[in-house]
Amino acid sequence: MSGDYHRGTAGIGAVLFSMATNRAFDPAGMREADFYLGQTNGQHIWLFYKPDLEWLKCPEAALTLTRAKAISETAPEERHLVFAPARFVSQKMLTEQKIQVEFVPLPDALYRIDRS
């Protein structure tokens, strides 16, 4: 992945990570290929994001039951917070299946396109 892509994703990730955890973001813990930002105090933070408006609107960008299960399996006893553009699974279903994954919608500002 290009350096610009990494810097942009890390920048957005840093803001969201800090908002969610009240902790500083450490980019060394980030795994872009997995959409993983890092963890702190038993909580793992994930960001389904690419700087591509079409990708953000496609089903691949959404949190699904399959993805939630895979995320949960990385650390089953800990909590996972997933920032994503959409979800195709209810929080009720995740809770009923004892999957400790919580969905948080991406801020609308990430969808704006600079037309200047």
VOLO-406065 format. One record per atom (N, C-alpha, C): x, y, z; residue in one letter; atom name; chain; residue number from 1. Coordinates in pm, 1 decimal. Layout:
<nodes>
NODE_X_Y_Z_r_a_c_k
NODE_X_Y_Z_A_CA_A_NUM .
...
</nodes>
This chain:
<nodes>
NODE_X_Y_Z_r_a_c_k
NODE_83.7_-116.8_0.0_M_N_A_1 .
NODE_0.0_0.0_0.0_M_CA_A_1 .
NODE_88.4_123.3_0.0_M_C_A_1 .
NODE_38.9_225.7_-60.6_S_N_A_2 .
NODE_120.5_345.5_-74.6_S_CA_A_2 .
NODE_135.8_416.7_58.3_S_C_A_2 .
NODE_240.0_496.1_68.3_G_N_A_3 .
NODE_264.8_572.9_189.0_G_CA_A_3 .
NODE_153.7_671.5_218.6_G_C_A_3 .
NODE_99.0_736.5_114.0_D_N_A_4 .
NODE_-11.8_830.5_134.2_D_CA_A_4 .
NODE_-133.0_759.2_192.1_D_C_A_4 .
NODE_-161.0_639.4_140.4_Y_N_A_5 .
NODE_-274.1_562.8_191.1_Y_CA_A_5 .
NODE_-253.4_531.2_338.4_Y_C_A_5 .
NODE_-133.6_484.0_373.4_H_N_A_6 .
NODE_-104.7_449.0_512.4_H_CA_A_6 .
NODE_-118.3_571.0_603.5_H_C_A_6 .
NODE_-61.0_684.1_561.8_R_N_A_7 .
NODE_-68.2_804.7_644.3_R_CA_A_7 .
NODE_-212.1_848.5_662.4_R_C_A_7 .
NODE_-293.5_845.1_557.0_G_N_A_8 .
NODE_-433.2_886.5_566.7_G_CA_A_8 .
NODE_-513.2_796.6_658.0_G_C_A_8 .
NODE_-497.2_666.3_643.1_T_N_A_9 .
NODE_-569.4_570.5_725.9_T_CA_A_9 .
NODE_-521.8_580.4_870.5_T_C_A_9 .
NODE_-392.6_592.3_891.7_A_N_A_10 .
NODE_-338.7_604.8_1026.7_A_CA_A_10 .
NODE_-389.1_732.9_1092.4_A_C_A_10 .
NODE_-400.1_840.5_1015.9_G_N_A_11 .
NODE_-449.7_967.0_1071.1_G_CA_A_11 .
NODE_-594.4_956.8_1116.6_G_C_A_11 .
NODE_-677.9_900.3_1032.2_I_N_A_12 .
NODE_-818.3_879.5_1068.1_I_CA_A_12 .
NODE_-827.8_780.4_1183.1_I_C_A_12 .
NODE_-749.8_674.0_1173.4_G_N_A_13 .
NODE_-748.5_573.2_1279.2_G_CA_A_13 .
NODE_-706.6_631.2_1413.1_G_C_A_13 .
NODE_-608.8_720.7_1412.0_A_N_A_14 .
NODE_-561.6_781.1_1536.5_A_CA_A_14 .
NODE_-673.0_860.0_1604.8_A_C_A_14 .
NODE_-747.2_935.7_1527.0_V_N_A_15 .
NODE_-857.2_1015.0_1583.3_V_CA_A_15 .
NODE_-965.4_923.5_1640.5_V_C_A_15 .
NODE_-1007.5_823.9_1563.0_L_N_A_16 .
NODE_-1113.2_733.7_1608.3_L_CA_A_16 .
NODE_-1068.1_649.8_1728.1_L_C_A_16 .
NODE_-944.2_601.9_1724.6_F_N_A_17 .
NODE_-889.1_523.6_1835.4_F_CA_A_17 .
NODE_-890.2_606.6_1963.8_F_C_A_17 .
NODE_-842.6_728.4_1954.6_S_N_A_18 .
NODE_-837.1_815.8_2072.4_S_CA_A_18 .
NODE_-976.4_849.7_2123.7_S_C_A_18 .
NODE_-1070.8_875.1_2033.2_M_N_A_19 .
NODE_-1208.8_903.8_2073.6_M_CA_A_19 .
NODE_-1269.7_784.9_2147.1_M_C_A_19 .
NODE_-1243.3_665.0_2099.2_A_N_A_20 .
NODE_-1304.7_544.6_2155.8_A_CA_A_20 .
NODE_-1240.5_500.5_2286.5_A_C_A_20 .
NODE_-1112.9_528.6_2304.3_T_N_A_21 .
NODE_-1040.2_471.7_2418.3_T_CA_A_21 .
NODE_-984.6_574.4_2516.4_T_C_A_21 .
NODE_-980.4_700.4_2477.1_N_N_A_22 .
NODE_-913.6_804.5_2556.3_N_CA_A_22 .
NODE_-765.5_773.0_2576.0_N_C_A_22 .
NODE_-708.5_703.1_2480.0_R_N_A_23 .
NODE_-566.9_667.0_2482.0_R_CA_A_23 .
NODE_-501.2_713.4_2351.9_R_C_A_23 .
NODE_-370.3_728.8_2354.3_A_N_A_24 .
NODE_-296.3_765.8_2233.7_A_CA_A_24 .
NODE_-287.9_645.6_2139.4_A_C_A_24 .
NODE_-296.4_672.1_2013.3_F_N_A_25 .
NODE_-286.7_570.0_1909.0_F_CA_A_25 .
NODE_-140.1_538.9_1881.4_F_C_A_25 .
NODE_-106.6_410.9_1872.2_D_N_A_26 .
NODE_28.3_367.9_1838.1_D_CA_A_26 .
NODE_22.5_302.1_1700.5_D_C_A_26 .
NODE_68.3_369.0_1594.9_P_N_A_27 .
NODE_59.2_311.3_1460.7_P_CA_A_27 .
NODE_138.0_181.7_1443.2_P_C_A_27 .
NODE_229.3_150.8_1533.6_A_N_A_28 .
NODE_305.4_26.6_1523.2_A_CA_A_28 .
NODE_215.4_-96.4_1541.6_A_C_A_28 .
NODE_102.7_-81.4_1611.0_G_N_A_29 .
NODE_11.4_-192.8_1632.4_G_CA_A_29 .
NODE_-90.7_-211.3_1522.0_G_C_A_29 .
NODE_-89.7_-121.1_1426.3_M_N_A_30 .
NODE_-187.9_-122.3_1317.5_M_CA_A_30 .
NODE_-156.5_-231.6_1215.0_M_C_A_30 .
NODE_-261.0_-303.2_1171.8_R_N_A_31 .
NODE_-248.5_-401.6_1064.0_R_CA_A_31 .
NODE_-350.8_-364.3_957.1_R_C_A_31 .
NODE_-307.7_-286.5_858.8_E_N_A_32 .
NODE_-399.5_-235.5_756.5_E_CA_A_32 .
NODE_-471.9_-345.5_680.9_E_C_A_32 .
NODE_-403.2_-452.9_648.5_A_N_A_33 .
NODE_-464.7_-559.2_569.6_A_CA_A_33 .
NODE_-584.6_-620.5_641.9_A_C_A_33 .
NODE_-583.9_-616.4_775.8_D_N_A_34 .
NODE_-692.8_-670.8_857.3_D_CA_A_34 .
NODE_-789.4_-562.7_904.5_D_C_A_34 .
NODE_-760.3_-437.3_874.4_F_N_A_35 .
NODE_-838.9_-323.0_921.1_F_CA_A_35 .
NODE_-828.5_-306.6_1073.4_F_C_A_35 .
NODE_-719.0_-352.3_1130.4_Y_N_A_36 .
NODE_-698.5_-348.7_1275.1_Y_CA_A_36 .
NODE_-617.3_-225.9_1313.6_Y_C_A_36 .
NODE_-667.3_-149.0_1411.8_L_N_A_37 .
NODE_-594.8_-30.9_1457.7_L_CA_A_37 .
NODE_-505.6_-60.1_1577.9_L_C_A_37 .
NODE_-553.5_-143.2_1670.1_G_N_A_38 .
NODE_-475.3_-173.1_1788.2_G_CA_A_38 .
NODE_-563.6_-204.0_1906.8_G_C_A_38 .
NODE_-500.6_-213.8_2023.5_Q_N_A_39 .
NODE_-576.3_-247.6_2143.3_Q_CA_A_39 .
NODE_-523.0_-172.8_2263.2_Q_C_A_39 .
NODE_-610.2_-159.2_2360.2_T_N_A_40 .
NODE_-573.0_-101.4_2487.7_T_CA_A_40 .
NODE_-671.8_-150.4_2592.5_T_C_A_40 .
NODE_-620.7_-187.0_2707.7_N_N_A_41 .
NODE_-704.7_-229.5_2820.5_N_CA_A_41 .
NODE_-809.3_-333.2_2783.0_N_C_A_41 .
NODE_-771.8_-434.6_2708.4_G_N_A_42 .
NODE_-864.6_-541.5_2674.2_G_CA_A_42 .
NODE_-969.7_-505.3_2571.6_G_C_A_42 .
NODE_-949.3_-397.0_2501.4_Q_N_A_43 .
NODE_-1042.1_-353.9_2396.7_Q_CA_A_43 .
NODE_-964.9_-338.8_2266.1_Q_C_A_43 .
NODE_-1015.0_-400.9_2162.1_H_N_A_44 .
NODE_-951.4_-395.6_2030.5_H_CA_A_44 .
NODE_-1033.5_-304.1_1939.8_H_C_A_44 .
NODE_-964.2_-222.7_1861.9_I_N_A_45 .
NODE_-1030.3_-125.5_1775.5_I_CA_A_45 .
NODE_-999.5_-160.1_1630.0_I_C_A_45 .
NODE_-1104.0_-162.6_1548.9_W_N_A_46 .
NODE_-1096.2_-196.5_1406.9_W_CA_A_46 .
NODE_-1156.4_-82.8_1325.0_W_C_A_46 .
NODE_-1103.9_-62.1_1205.1_L_N_A_47 .
NODE_-1153.9_43.7_1116.6_L_CA_A_47 .
NODE_-1165.4_-10.9_974.9_L_C_A_47 .
NODE_-1288.9_-30.4_928.4_F_N_A_48 .
NODE_-1312.7_-71.9_790.0_F_CA_A_48 .
NODE_-1316.8_55.6_707.0_F_C_A_48 .
NODE_-1203.7_86.6_645.8_Y_N_A_49 .
NODE_-1194.1_213.5_572.8_Y_CA_A_49 .
NODE_-1090.8_203.2_461.5_Y_C_A_49 .
NODE_-1126.5_260.1_348.8_K_N_A_50 .
NODE_-1033.4_287.5_239.4_K_CA_A_50 .
NODE_-1072.7_424.1_186.7_K_C_A_50 .
NODE_-975.4_505.1_144.3_P_N_A_51 .
NODE_-1008.2_639.2_94.6_P_CA_A_51 .
NODE_-1066.2_632.0_-47.3_P_C_A_51 .
NODE_-1175.9_560.6_-60.4_D_N_A_52 .
NODE_-1240.5_535.8_-189.4_D_CA_A_52 .
NODE_-1391.2_532.9_-164.7_D_C_A_52 .
NODE_-1461.1_634.9_-212.0_L_N_A_53 .
NODE_-1604.2_648.4_-186.4_L_CA_A_53 .
NODE_-1683.1_528.1_-237.4_L_C_A_53 .
NODE_-1646.9_475.6_-352.9_E_N_A_54 .
NODE_-1718.2_358.0_-405.9_E_CA_A_54 .
NODE_-1698.7_236.7_-314.9_E_C_A_54 .
NODE_-1577.5_217.6_-264.5_W_N_A_55 .
NODE_-1552.8_104.9_-173.4_W_CA_A_55 .
NODE_-1632.3_122.8_-45.1_W_C_A_55 .
NODE_-1636.2_244.3_7.1_L_N_A_56 .
NODE_-1709.0_269.8_131.2_L_CA_A_56 .
NODE_-1858.0_239.0_117.6_L_C_A_56 .
NODE_-1910.5_245.3_-4.6_K_N_A_57 .
NODE_-2053.2_218.4_-27.7_K_CA_A_57 .
NODE_-2080.8_72.8_-64.7_K_C_A_57 .
NODE_-1978.2_-8.4_-82.7_C_N_A_58 .
NODE_-1998.7_-146.1_-127.0_C_CA_A_58 .
NODE_-2016.4_-240.3_-7.3_C_C_A_58 .
NODE_-2077.4_-355.7_-28.8_P_N_A_59 .
NODE_-2099.5_-451.3_80.4_P_CA_A_59 .
NODE_-1970.6_-499.3_148.6_P_C_A_59 .
NODE_-1860.6_-499.0_77.7_E_N_A_60 .
NODE_-1732.3_-542.5_134.1_E_CA_A_60 .
NODE_-1688.5_-455.9_252.8_E_C_A_60 .
NODE_-1737.5_-332.5_258.7_A_N_A_61 .
NODE_-1698.1_-240.4_365.0_A_CA_A_61 .
NODE_-1781.2_-257.3_492.1_A_C_A_61 .
NODE_-1884.0_-339.7_487.9_A_N_A_62 .
NODE_-1976.9_-353.1_600.9_A_CA_A_62 .
NODE_-1933.1_-460.2_700.0_A_C_A_62 .
NODE_-1978.5_-443.0_822.3_L_N_A_63 .
NODE_-1960.4_-545.5_924.7_L_CA_A_63 .
NODE_-2069.8_-650.3_904.4_L_C_A_63 .
NODE_-2028.8_-773.2_885.7_T_N_A_64 .
NODE_-2121.7_-884.6_868.0_T_CA_A_64 .
NODE_-2105.0_-981.8_984.9_T_C_A_64 .
NODE_-2194.7_-1077.5_995.4_L_N_A_65 .
NODE_-2182.7_-1177.9_1100.3_L_CA_A_65 .
NODE_-2053.1_-1257.3_1084.2_L_C_A_65 .
NODE_-2020.1_-1293.7_961.6_T_N_A_66 .
NODE_-1897.0_-1369.2_935.5_T_CA_A_66 .
NODE_-1774.0_-1290.0_979.8_T_C_A_66 .
NODE_-1769.5_-1163.1_945.6_R_N_A_67 .
NODE_-1654.7_-1079.9_984.4_R_CA_A_67 .
NODE_-1650.9_-1060.7_1135.3_R_C_A_67 .
NODE_-1767.4_-1040.3_1195.9_A_N_A_68 .
NODE_-1771.8_-1021.0_1340.7_A_CA_A_68 .
NODE_-1719.0_-1145.2_1413.1_A_C_A_68 .
NODE_-1757.5_-1263.5_1364.3_K_N_A_69 .
NODE_-1706.8_-1387.2_1424.7_K_CA_A_69 .
NODE_-1554.8_-1397.0_1410.2_K_C_A_69 .
NODE_-1503.9_-1364.7_1291.8_A_N_A_70 .
NODE_-1359.1_-1370.9_1268.2_A_CA_A_70 .
NODE_-1284.9_-1272.0_1358.4_A_C_A_70 .
NODE_-1339.6_-1153.7_1373.3_I_N_A_71 .
NODE_-1278.7_-1052.6_1460.7_I_CA_A_71 .
NODE_-1278.4_-1102.6_1604.4_I_C_A_71 .
NODE_-1391.0_-1152.9_1649.0_S_N_A_72 .
NODE_-1403.1_-1201.7_1786.0_S_CA_A_72 .
NODE_-1304.2_-1314.8_1814.5_S_C_A_72 .
NODE_-1281.7_-1400.3_1717.8_E_N_A_73 .
NODE_-1191.1_-1513.8_1735.5_E_CA_A_73 .
NODE_-1045.8_-1472.6_1756.3_E_C_A_73 .
NODE_-1010.1_-1349.5_1718.7_T_N_A_74 .
NODE_-872.4_-1303.9_1739.1_T_CA_A_74 .
NODE_-841.0_-1285.8_1887.5_T_C_A_74 .
NODE_-943.3_-1254.0_1967.2_A_N_A_75 .
NODE_-929.2_-1239.8_2112.9_A_CA_A_75 .
NODE_-1069.2_-1257.1_2171.7_A_C_A_75 .
NODE_-1115.0_-1382.1_2185.8_P_N_A_76 .
NODE_-1253.9_-1411.0_2222.2_P_CA_A_76 .
NODE_-1300.9_-1355.4_2356.4_P_C_A_76 .
NODE_-1211.6_-1338.6_2449.9_E_N_A_77 .
NODE_-1252.1_-1292.6_2583.0_E_CA_A_77 .
NODE_-1251.5_-1140.3_2595.3_E_C_A_77 .
NODE_-1212.1_-1072.4_2489.2_E_N_A_78 .
NODE_-1200.6_-926.9_2496.2_E_CA_A_78 .
NODE_-1303.5_-859.8_2406.1_E_C_A_78 .
NODE_-1321.8_-732.7_2428.1_R_N_A_79 .
NODE_-1420.3_-653.3_2355.1_R_CA_A_79 .
NODE_-1357.8_-598.5_2226.7_R_C_A_79 .
NODE_-1439.4_-591.5_2121.7_H_N_A_80 .
NODE_-1394.5_-539.5_1992.7_H_CA_A_80 .
NODE_-1490.5_-429.4_1947.2_H_C_A_80 .
NODE_-1435.3_-316.6_1910.1_L_N_A_81 .
NODE_-1512.0_-203.6_1861.0_L_CA_A_81 .
NODE_-1477.4_-187.0_1713.7_L_C_A_81 .
NODE_-1579.1_-191.2_1626.3_V_N_A_82 .
NODE_-1556.4_-185.0_1481.9_V_CA_A_82 .
NODE_-1619.6_-59.0_1424.0_V_C_A_82 .
NODE_-1535.3_29.5_1372.2_F_N_A_83 .
NODE_-1582.6_144.9_1296.6_F_CA_A_83 .
NODE_-1598.2_98.7_1152.0_F_C_A_83 .
NODE_-1716.8_117.7_1095.0_A_N_A_84 .
NODE_-1742.6_74.1_957.8_A_CA_A_84 .
NODE_-1852.4_161.1_897.7_A_C_A_84 .
NODE_-1860.2_166.2_764.2_P_N_A_85 .
NODE_-1963.6_246.7_699.2_P_CA_A_85 .
NODE_-2104.4_189.6_717.8_P_C_A_85 .
NODE_-2114.7_57.2_736.7_A_N_A_86 .
NODE_-2246.2_-6.2_748.2_A_CA_A_86 .
NODE_-2231.2_-139.7_820.5_A_C_A_86 .
NODE_-2344.5_-196.6_856.4_R_N_A_87 .
NODE_-2343.0_-331.5_913.3_R_CA_A_87 .
NODE_-2460.3_-409.4_857.1_R_C_A_87 .
NODE_-2439.0_-539.0_843.2_F_N_A_88 .
NODE_-2542.3_-629.2_794.5_F_CA_A_88 .
NODE_-2575.7_-733.1_900.9_F_C_A_88 .
NODE_-2552.0_-699.1_1026.5_V_N_A_89 .
NODE_-2583.5_-785.3_1139.7_V_CA_A_89 .
NODE_-2626.2_-693.9_1254.9_V_C_A_89 .
NODE_-2728.3_-735.1_1326.7_S_N_A_90 .
NODE_-2776.2_-651.9_1437.0_S_CA_A_90 .
NODE_-2691.1_-672.4_1562.0_S_C_A_90 .
NODE_-2689.6_-570.7_1645.5_Q_N_A_91 .
NODE_-2618.4_-582.3_1772.7_Q_CA_A_91 .
NODE_-2684.4_-690.1_1857.7_Q_C_A_91 .
NODE_-2816.5_-703.8_1847.3_K_N_A_92 .
NODE_-2889.1_-806.2_1921.4_K_CA_A_92 .
NODE_-2839.3_-947.0_1884.3_K_C_A_92 .
NODE_-2820.5_-971.0_1754.4_M_N_A_93 .
NODE_-2771.2_-1101.9_1710.3_M_CA_A_93 .
NODE_-2630.4_-1128.1_1762.1_M_C_A_93 .
NODE_-2545.5_-1027.6_1756.9_L_N_A_94 .
NODE_-2409.4_-1043.9_1807.2_L_CA_A_94 .
NODE_-2410.4_-1077.3_1956.3_L_C_A_94 .
NODE_-2493.6_-1007.5_2030.7_T_N_A_95 .
NODE_-2503.4_-1031.9_2174.5_T_CA_A_95 .
NODE_-2557.4_-1171.3_2202.5_T_C_A_95 .
NODE_-2662.8_-1211.0_2130.2_E_N_A_96 .
NODE_-2722.3_-1343.8_2149.6_E_CA_A_96 .
NODE_-2621.9_-1455.5_2121.5_E_C_A_96 .
NODE_-2533.6_-1434.1_2025.3_Q_N_A_97 .
NODE_-2433.6_-1535.2_1991.2_Q_CA_A_97 .
NODE_-2304.2_-1518.9_2072.0_Q_C_A_97 .
NODE_-2308.4_-1429.2_2169.8_K_N_A_98 .
NODE_-2194.1_-1404.2_2258.6_K_CA_A_98 .
NODE_-2068.3_-1362.3_2182.1_K_C_A_98 .
NODE_-2090.0_-1281.1_2080.9_I_N_A_99 .
NODE_-1979.8_-1225.3_2001.8_I_CA_A_99 .
NODE_-1956.3_-1083.8_2054.3_I_C_A_99 .
NODE_-1841.1_-1061.0_2115.0_Q_N_A_100 .
NODE_-1812.7_-932.7_2178.4_Q_CA_A_100 .
NODE_-1761.7_-830.2_2077.2_Q_C_A_100 .
NODE_-1846.3_-800.7_1980.5_V_N_A_101 .
NODE_-1814.3_-702.8_1877.4_V_CA_A_101 .
NODE_-1923.6_-597.4_1879.0_V_C_A_101 .
NODE_-1881.7_-471.4_1878.0_E_N_A_102 .
NODE_-1976.9_-361.0_1876.4_E_CA_A_102 .
NODE_-1949.8_-274.9_1752.7_E_C_A_102 .
NODE_-2054.2_-242.4_1680.3_F_N_A_103 .
NODE_-2046.0_-159.5_1559.4_F_CA_A_103 .
NODE_-2057.6_-12.2_1595.9_F_C_A_103 .
NODE_-1974.0_70.6_1530.8_V_N_A_104 .
NODE_-1982.8_215.5_1541.7_V_CA_A_104 .
NODE_-1977.6_270.7_1399.4_V_C_A_104 .
NODE_-2079.1_348.1_1356.9_P_N_A_105 .
NODE_-2076.7_401.0_1220.6_P_CA_A_105 .
NODE_-1964.2_502.9_1201.4_P_C_A_105 .
NODE_-1908.6_502.7_1081.8_L_N_A_106 .
NODE_-1805.6_601.5_1049.4_L_CA_A_106 .
NODE_-1868.3_740.6_1048.4_L_C_A_106 .
NODE_-1794.9_842.2_1091.6_P_N_A_107 .
NODE_-1846.4_979.2_1084.8_P_CA_A_107 .
NODE_-1875.5_1019.6_939.9_P_C_A_107 .
NODE_-1983.2_1092.7_920.4_D_N_A_108 .
NODE_-2023.8_1136.8_786.4_D_CA_A_108 .
NODE_-1915.5_1215.6_714.0_D_C_A_108 .
NODE_-1832.3_1285.6_787.5_A_N_A_109 .
NODE_-1728.2_1368.5_725.9_A_CA_A_109 .
NODE_-1633.0_1286.1_639.1_A_C_A_109 .
NODE_-1618.4_1157.8_665.7_L_N_A_110 .
NODE_-1527.2_1074.5_586.8_L_CA_A_110 .
NODE_-1579.5_1048.3_445.9_L_C_A_110 .
NODE_-1705.9_1078.8_421.9_Y_N_A_111 .
NODE_-1765.4_1054.5_289.9_Y_CA_A_111 .
NODE_-1762.7_1178.0_200.1_Y_C_A_111 .
NODE_-1720.9_1288.9_254.8_R_N_A_112 .
NODE_-1718.5_1412.2_174.6_R_CA_A_112 .
NODE_-1604.3_1408.6_75.0_R_C_A_112 .
NODE_-1632.2_1456.7_-43.4_I_N_A_113 .
NODE_-1531.3_1462.0_-148.1_I_CA_A_113 .
NODE_-1494.0_1607.5_-172.0_I_C_A_113 .
NODE_-1366.8_1635.8_-172.0_D_N_A_114 .
NODE_-1320.3_1772.6_-198.5_D_CA_A_114 .
NODE_-1334.3_1798.9_-347.9_D_C_A_114 .
NODE_-1421.3_1894.2_-382.9_R_N_A_115 .
NODE_-1448.2_1925.7_-523.3_R_CA_A_115 .
NODE_-1384.0_2057.6_-565.9_R_C_A_115 .
NODE_-1288.9_2104.4_-487.5_S_N_A_116 .
NODE_-1226.2_2232.8_-521.2_S_CA_A_116 .
NODE_-1127.4_2220.1_-634.3_S_C_A_116 .
</nodes>
